[in-house]
């Protein structure tokens, strides 16, 4: 096998070169391999047999436009879409998908795929406050505390998908220029029980700012109910002395046991949401190899035996 350090392609041959070859493992052991252009009939048949899309498309086609229904006492957190049988229509999937930047069909495909792979029957009921994967912070005995953080310095690295390249990602440096107001927001469901004095559940931002030579930490907090059905909570910080160095987001559960479910997490300033993994697809994801410089989505600060955090899928 030939080994080269650099290839200078004549422009007239570039199209032919890339039509036959494709890059593999761009970072650790970069190499060029043959591109599979022609797929045999047998292989095509195997791909179509394994694909879930025909089954999902057929199920999608059976959905109507949906009939709105309100469950519970009518509070925003108890509003779901669907008919009396508990199924959602296409319009309701579209409304739920819009919460995470997807159209209704793409959200349905994502959700239905998870259900088929995990042998779950039927369809989920589309909801505005949570979609597919959600973050789960769980505390079981002997643990009574859990604290995780997401750091937001002025500059850091993230993993971005390469447009038009299936399964290809690239590290990208982000510069987060902070400008007030800062709004933090989340949707959550809590099933927690107090097991000691001073128990609480919080989602908050700690803003590090400098004023007259002093470093100051200012908290913007949302106190979460220990027991609550899906609901939205928000808090806003409008003024600070001096200039902002950076900030960090925290979930902190203290002297409680049980489960906290979260989704659609936001930290909005300068006109956009800066939370990494806002839709909780993998809140415990870490990065290795060429992506080592990218921080985990959420890092454990206090994680004793019995306390865990991860992304899960379940019917609510």
Kinemage of the C-alpha trace (Angstrom):
@kinemage 1
@onewidth
@group {chain A} dominant
@subgroup {mainchain}
@vectorlist {calphas} color= white
{ca unk a 1} P 0.000 0.000 0.000
{ca unk a 2} L 1.386 3.367 -1.042
{ca unk a 3} L 1.910 5.999 1.670
{ca unk a 4} L 2.054 9.694 0.864
{ca unk a 5} L 2.038 12.865 2.939
{ca unk a 6} L 0.456 15.205 0.421
{ca unk a 7} L -1.381 14.901 -2.890
{ca unk a 8} L -1.555 17.793 -5.346
{ca unk a 9} L -4.445 17.080 -7.715
{ca unk a 10} L -4.609 18.695 -11.126
{ca unk a 11} L -7.909 20.652 -11.270
{ca unk a 12} L -8.988 18.859 -14.424
{ca unk a 13} L -8.635 15.485 -12.654
{ca unk a 14} L -10.209 16.499 -9.349
{ca unk a 15} L -13.728 15.374 -10.279
{ca unk a 16} L -12.478 11.957 -11.416
{ca unk a 17} L -10.308 11.596 -8.278
{ca unk a 18} L -13.158 12.202 -5.816
{ca unk a 19} L -15.606 10.099 -7.834
{ca unk a 20} L -13.435 7.020 -7.152
{ca unk a 21} L -11.902 7.755 -3.741
{ca unk a 22} L -13.140 8.934 -0.350
{ca unk a 23} L -11.349 10.055 2.874
{ca unk a 24} L -11.456 7.883 5.990
{ca unk a 25} L -10.510 8.745 9.606
{ca unk a 26} L -9.381 12.309 8.932
{ca unk a 27} L -7.594 12.790 12.258
{ca unk a 28} L -5.671 9.933 13.878
{ca unk a 29} L -4.739 7.769 10.876
{ca unk a 30} L -5.812 9.784 7.846
{ca unk a 31} L -6.186 7.726 4.692
{ca unk a 32} L -7.958 7.529 1.343
{ca unk a 33} L -10.012 4.467 0.404
{ca unk a 34} L -11.951 3.265 -2.598
{ca unk a 35} L -15.474 4.617 -2.911
{ca unk a 36} L -18.155 1.974 -3.359
{ca unk a 37} L -20.078 3.284 -6.349
{ca unk a 38} L -22.016 0.283 -7.624
{ca unk a 39} L -24.188 -1.598 -5.179
{ca unk a 40} L -25.282 -5.099 -6.137
{ca unk a 41} L -28.956 -5.997 -6.337
{ca unk a 42} L -28.482 -8.374 -3.427
{ca unk a 43} L -26.965 -5.632 -1.276
{ca unk a 44} L -29.678 -3.147 -2.276
{ca unk a 45} L -32.334 -5.654 -1.302
{ca unk a 46} L -30.649 -6.233 2.032
{ca unk a 47} L -30.550 -2.504 2.748
{ca unk a 48} L -34.234 -2.027 1.937
{ca unk a 49} L -35.205 -5.024 4.068
{ca unk a 50} L -33.314 -3.663 7.090
{ca unk a 51} L -34.631 -0.121 6.727
{ca unk a 52} L -37.413 0.938 9.066
{ca unk a 53} L -38.512 3.820 6.830
{ca unk a 54} L -41.108 1.884 4.771
{ca unk a 55} L -42.787 0.660 7.964
{ca unk a 56} L -42.663 4.109 9.543
{ca unk a 57} L -43.908 5.841 6.382
{ca unk a 58} L -46.882 3.475 6.279
{ca unk a 59} L -47.706 4.233 9.930
{ca unk a 60} L -47.388 7.981 9.239
{ca unk a 61} L -49.788 7.665 6.314
{ca unk a 62} L -52.432 6.185 8.613
{ca unk a 63} L -52.397 9.242 10.889
{ca unk a 64} L -55.132 11.811 10.468
{ca unk a 65} L -54.786 15.530 11.097
{ca unk a 66} L -55.571 14.939 14.757
{ca unk a 67} L -58.190 16.226 17.157
{ca unk a 68} L -56.932 18.521 19.952
{ca unk a 69} L -57.621 17.254 23.456
{ca unk a 70} L -56.805 18.623 26.913
{ca unk a 71} L -55.905 16.277 29.734
{ca unk a 72} L -55.605 17.126 33.406
{ca unk a 73} L -56.757 20.476 34.768
{ca unk a 74} L -55.996 22.500 31.649
{ca unk a 75} L -52.739 24.009 32.910
{ca unk a 76} L -50.192 24.555 30.131
{ca unk a 77} L -48.080 21.741 31.438
{ca unk a 78} L -51.013 19.308 31.093
{ca unk a 79} L -51.906 20.167 27.519
{ca unk a 80} L -51.265 17.358 25.059
{ca unk a 81} L -52.492 16.792 21.551
{ca unk a 82} L -54.400 13.808 20.221
{ca unk a 83} L -57.788 12.182 20.130
{ca unk a 84} L -59.602 10.272 22.837
{ca unk a 85} L -57.625 7.131 22.011
{ca unk a 86} L -54.429 8.949 22.980
{ca unk a 87} L -52.860 9.159 19.515
{ca unk a 88} L -51.541 12.290 17.860
{ca unk a 89} L -52.303 13.510 14.356
{ca unk a 90} L -49.920 14.961 11.779
{ca unk a 91} L -50.665 18.557 12.803
{ca unk a 92} L -49.852 17.746 16.416
{ca unk a 93} L -46.567 16.101 15.433
{ca unk a 94} L -45.746 19.227 13.424
{ca unk a 95} L -46.420 21.474 16.427
{ca unk a 96} L -44.278 19.270 18.685
{ca unk a 97} L -41.488 19.066 16.107
{ca unk a 98} L -41.374 22.852 15.792
{ca unk a 99} L -40.246 22.994 19.443
{ca unk a 100} L -36.953 21.385 18.416
{ca unk a 101} L -36.582 22.685 14.878
{ca unk a 102} L -37.960 19.616 13.060
{ca unk a 103} L -40.971 19.109 10.843
{ca unk a 104} L -43.631 16.706 12.041
{ca unk a 105} L -42.574 13.771 9.876
{ca unk a 106} L -38.908 13.933 10.948
{ca unk a 107} L -39.874 13.979 14.626
{ca unk a 108} L -42.260 11.068 14.047
{ca unk a 109} L -39.517 9.065 12.292
{ca unk a 110} L -37.094 9.775 15.152
{ca unk a 111} L -39.631 8.812 17.798
{ca unk a 112} L -41.049 5.775 15.988
{ca unk a 113} L -37.563 4.389 15.273
{ca unk a 114} L -36.749 4.445 18.985
{ca unk a 115} L -39.997 2.644 19.790
{ca unk a 116} L -39.508 -0.075 17.157
{ca unk a 117} L -35.903 -0.767 18.184
{ca unk a 118} L -36.974 -1.062 21.835
{ca unk a 119} L -40.064 -3.224 21.087
{ca unk a 120} L -42.509 -0.549 22.233
{ca unk a 121} L -45.961 -0.806 20.691
{ca unk a 122} L -48.013 2.016 19.215
{ca unk a 123} L -47.128 5.671 18.912
{ca unk a 124} L -46.141 8.251 21.475
{ca unk a 125} L -48.522 11.134 22.148
{ca unk a 126} L -46.827 14.272 20.757
{ca unk a 127} L -46.353 16.950 23.406
{ca unk a 128} L -45.081 20.509 23.368
{ca unk a 129} L -42.996 20.186 26.546
{ca unk a 130} L -40.918 17.092 25.749
{ca unk a 131} L -39.960 15.173 22.609
{ca unk a 132} L -38.319 11.743 22.241
{ca unk a 133} L -35.157 11.724 24.409
{ca unk a 134} L -35.223 13.592 27.729
{ca unk a 135} L -32.582 14.123 30.394
{ca unk a 136} L -32.998 12.047 33.550
{ca unk a 137} L -31.311 12.947 36.851
{ca unk a 138} L -31.842 10.039 39.241
{ca unk a 139} L -30.941 9.712 42.928
{ca unk a 140} L -31.290 6.430 44.803
{ca unk a 141} L -30.080 5.377 48.261
{ca unk a 142} L -27.503 5.827 49.650
{ca unk a 143} L -27.078 9.041 47.597
{ca unk a 144} L -28.983 12.191 48.526
{ca unk a 145} L -27.299 14.761 46.278
{ca unk a 146} L -26.468 15.262 42.586
{ca unk a 147} L -24.876 18.264 40.894
{ca unk a 148} L -23.841 18.662 37.238
{ca unk a 149} L -22.592 21.647 35.258
{ca unk a 150} L -22.160 22.915 31.708
{ca unk a 151} L -19.334 25.437 31.349
{ca unk a 152} L -19.608 28.483 29.094
{ca unk a 153} L -16.313 30.381 28.899
{ca unk a 154} L -15.902 32.979 26.170
{ca unk a 155} L -14.248 30.465 23.800
{ca unk a 156} L -14.639 26.673 23.611
{ca unk a 157} L -14.949 23.828 21.106
{ca unk a 158} L -18.056 21.963 19.918
{ca unk a 159} L -18.743 19.126 17.491
{ca unk a 160} L -20.590 20.173 14.322
{ca unk a 161} L -22.045 17.930 11.624
{ca unk a 162} L -20.577 18.446 8.163
{ca unk a 163} L -23.393 19.433 5.813
{ca unk a 164} L -23.929 16.876 3.064
{ca unk a 165} L -21.653 14.262 4.675
{ca unk a 166} L -23.387 11.333 6.359
{ca unk a 167} L -22.021 10.699 9.835
{ca unk a 168} L -19.166 13.223 9.479
{ca unk a 169} L -18.449 15.732 12.241
{ca unk a 170} L -15.777 18.373 12.690
{ca unk a 171} L -14.531 20.275 15.785
{ca unk a 172} L -15.427 23.973 15.632
{ca unk a 173} L -14.256 26.716 17.975
{ca unk a 174} L -17.083 28.869 19.348
{ca unk a 175} L -16.698 32.411 20.608
{ca unk a 176} L -19.584 33.217 22.926
{ca unk a 177} L -19.778 37.002 23.257
{ca unk a 178} L -22.013 37.627 26.257
{ca unk a 179} L -24.650 40.363 26.226
{ca unk a 180} L -27.497 40.869 28.701
{ca unk a 181} L -30.284 40.020 29.228
{ca unk a 182} L -29.634 36.364 30.065
{ca unk a 183} L -32.708 34.124 30.108
{ca unk a 184} L -32.577 30.533 31.354
{ca unk a 185} L -35.473 28.220 30.633
{ca unk a 186} L -36.377 24.528 30.746
{ca unk a 187} L -39.275 22.090 30.692
{ca unk a 188} L -39.285 19.544 33.487
{ca unk a 189} L -41.182 16.826 35.331
{ca unk a 190} L -40.189 15.945 38.890
{ca unk a 191} L -40.826 12.902 41.061
{ca unk a 192} L -38.611 13.764 44.030
{ca unk a 193} L -38.960 13.145 47.759
{ca unk a 194} L -37.303 15.112 50.531
{ca unk a 195} L -35.003 12.971 52.698
{ca unk a 196} L -33.489 15.653 54.917
{ca unk a 197} L -33.538 19.262 56.036
{ca unk a 198} L -33.004 22.021 53.525
{ca unk a 199} L -33.887 19.858 50.524
{ca unk a 200} L -34.146 21.551 47.120
{ca unk a 201} L -33.927 21.080 43.357
{ca unk a 202} L -32.519 23.942 41.270
{ca unk a 203} L -31.531 24.865 37.749
{ca unk a 204} L -29.370 27.972 37.752
{ca unk a 205} L -26.665 29.979 36.030
{ca unk a 206} L -23.631 31.363 37.854
{ca unk a 207} L -22.320 34.439 36.031
{ca unk a 208} L -18.688 35.443 36.633
{ca unk a 209} L -18.250 39.203 36.195
{ca unk a 210} L -15.525 41.668 37.125
{ca unk a 211} L -16.181 45.079 38.684
{ca unk a 212} L -13.573 47.544 39.980
{ca unk a 213} L -10.917 44.849 40.228
{ca unk a 214} L -13.140 42.364 42.067
{ca unk a 215} L -14.425 39.041 40.730
{ca unk a 216} L -18.125 38.619 41.507
{ca unk a 217} L -20.356 35.551 41.122
{ca unk a 218} L -24.056 36.242 40.568
{ca unk a 219} L -26.637 33.443 40.487
{ca unk a 220} L -29.775 33.366 38.354
{ca unk a 221} L -31.913 30.578 39.845
{ca unk a 222} L -35.022 28.562 39.033
{ca unk a 223} L -36.323 26.624 42.024
{ca unk a 224} L -37.892 23.397 40.789
{ca unk a 225} L -40.908 21.792 42.453
{ca unk a 226} L -40.115 18.455 44.055
{ca unk a 227} L -43.290 16.961 42.583
{ca unk a 228} L -44.712 18.338 39.345
{ca unk a 229} L -46.072 17.200 36.004
{ca unk a 230} L -44.442 18.564 32.854
{ca unk a 231} L -44.211 22.350 33.059
{ca unk a 232} L -42.089 25.243 31.810
{ca unk a 233} L -39.949 27.408 34.088
{ca unk a 234} L -37.925 30.505 33.269
{ca unk a 235} L -35.837 33.275 34.886
{ca unk a 236} L -34.161 36.402 33.480
{ca unk a 237} L -31.131 38.485 34.489
{ca unk a 238} L -31.196 42.029 33.101
{ca unk a 239} L -28.311 43.903 34.754
{ca unk a 240} L -24.815 43.288 36.160
{ca unk a 241} L -21.990 45.501 37.371
{ca unk a 242} L -18.797 45.480 35.291
{ca unk a 243} L -18.141 43.070 32.433
{ca unk a 244} L -18.876 39.350 32.125
{ca unk a 245} L -15.983 36.858 32.019
{ca unk a 246} L -18.114 33.741 31.551
{ca unk a 247} L -20.902 31.706 33.096
{ca unk a 248} L -21.826 28.128 33.984
{ca unk a 249} L -25.150 26.283 34.117
{ca unk a 250} L -25.985 23.909 36.969
{ca unk a 251} L -28.532 21.321 38.010
{ca unk a 252} L -28.348 20.761 41.760
{ca unk a 253} L -30.490 18.298 43.714
{ca unk a 254} L -29.897 18.243 47.470
{ca unk a 255} L -31.317 15.990 50.220
{ca unk a 256} L -33.783 14.427 47.793
{ca unk a 257} L -34.269 11.064 46.117
{ca unk a 258} L -36.218 10.169 42.989
{ca unk a 259} L -36.233 11.345 39.378
{ca unk a 260} L -36.033 14.682 37.604
{ca unk a 261} L -36.785 14.736 33.855
{ca unk a 262} L -35.724 17.740 31.766
{ca unk a 263} L -35.976 18.809 28.128
{ca unk a 264} L -35.686 21.881 25.888
{ca unk a 265} L -33.043 23.552 28.056
{ca unk a 266} L -32.155 27.125 27.104
{ca unk a 267} L -29.646 29.820 28.051
{ca unk a 268} L -30.516 32.718 25.770
{ca unk a 269} L -28.429 35.839 25.322
{ca unk a 270} L -27.225 37.821 22.321
{ca unk a 271} L -30.282 36.593 20.442
{ca unk a 272} L -29.669 32.821 20.556
{ca unk a 273} L -29.706 29.709 22.728
{ca unk a 274} L -26.164 28.667 23.729
{ca unk a 275} L -26.949 25.416 25.577
{ca unk a 276} L -25.129 22.397 24.183
{ca unk a 277} L -27.497 19.463 23.568
{ca unk a 278} L -30.632 21.518 24.380
{ca unk a 279} L -32.943 18.627 23.430
{ca unk a 280} L -31.171 16.157 25.742
{ca unk a 281} L -30.249 13.564 23.120
{ca unk a 282} L -27.178 12.542 25.166
{ca unk a 283} L -26.563 14.697 28.229
{ca unk a 284} L -23.722 12.417 29.414
{ca unk a 285} L -21.875 12.404 26.080
{ca unk a 286} L -18.100 12.707 26.146
{ca unk a 287} L -15.597 13.168 23.313
{ca unk a 288} L -12.295 11.391 22.651
{ca unk a 289} L -9.507 11.071 20.098
{ca unk a 290} L -9.417 14.044 17.723
{ca unk a 291} L -12.371 15.605 19.582
{ca unk a 292} L -10.624 15.514 22.969
{ca unk a 293} L -10.719 19.317 23.257
{ca unk a 294} L -14.529 19.341 23.235
{ca unk a 295} L -15.996 19.404 26.772
{ca unk a 296} L -18.726 16.973 27.822
{ca unk a 297} L -22.234 18.290 27.468
{ca unk a 298} L -22.719 18.047 31.245
{ca unk a 299} L -19.952 17.352 33.756
{ca unk a 300} L -20.497 15.827 37.191
{ca unk a 301} L -19.609 18.044 40.150
{ca unk a 302} L -21.207 15.868 42.836
{ca unk a 303} L -22.039 12.299 41.802
{ca unk a 304} L -21.985 9.834 44.717
{ca unk a 305} L -22.832 6.156 44.427
{ca unk a 306} L -26.549 5.868 43.675
{ca unk a 307} L -26.756 9.107 41.677
{ca unk a 308} L -26.799 9.011 37.858
{ca unk a 309} L -27.631 11.269 34.933
{ca unk a 310} L -28.297 10.260 31.332
{ca unk a 311} L -30.719 10.627 28.429
{ca unk a 312} L -33.653 8.217 28.326
{ca unk a 313} L -36.815 7.518 26.346
{ca unk a 314} L -40.069 6.613 28.050
{ca unk a 315} L -43.803 7.089 27.795
{ca unk a 316} L -45.066 9.831 30.094
